[in-house]
Amino acid sequence: KNKPPVVIIYPKEDVHLDRHVPEEIILSCELSRPNGVVSWYKDGQKLQESENIKLKIEGPYRRLKIISSGVEDSGEYVCDTADASIFFHLSITGKIIP
């Protein structure tokens, strides 16, 4: 029996985010099934957890958390299931000097 596809319920379309350093940034995908498997990519490279990047699973949610963002964390992030993917275009700029 074929399982129904794992689709991304939210967000519905690509997301554009503008942030400043150093902020905590959370990218979040809500899946149609809580047991869905996702991979996260940045600029085409699969992401692994590190000291600064945490990948969390909370029920149907898959979250990518950047603990302290730097300008180098700007880029195109993808939350990818076997059946769907959503893009987060993240633009991080340096501190605003008043």
NORURVEN-V405004 format. One record per run of one state. SS is the DSSP state (helix for helix, strand for strand, loop for the rest). FROM is the first residue (numbers start at 0). TO is the last residue. If there is no record, write none. Layout:
SS&FROM&TO, SS&FROM&TO
//
This chain:
loop&0&6, strand&7&9, loop&10&13, strand&14&19, loop&20&23, strand&24&30, loop&31&37, strand&38&41, loop&42&43, strand&44&45, loop&46&51, strand&52&57, loop&58&59, strand&60&65, loop&66&69, helix&70&72, loop&73&73, strand&74&79, loop&80&83, strand&84&92, loop&93&97
//
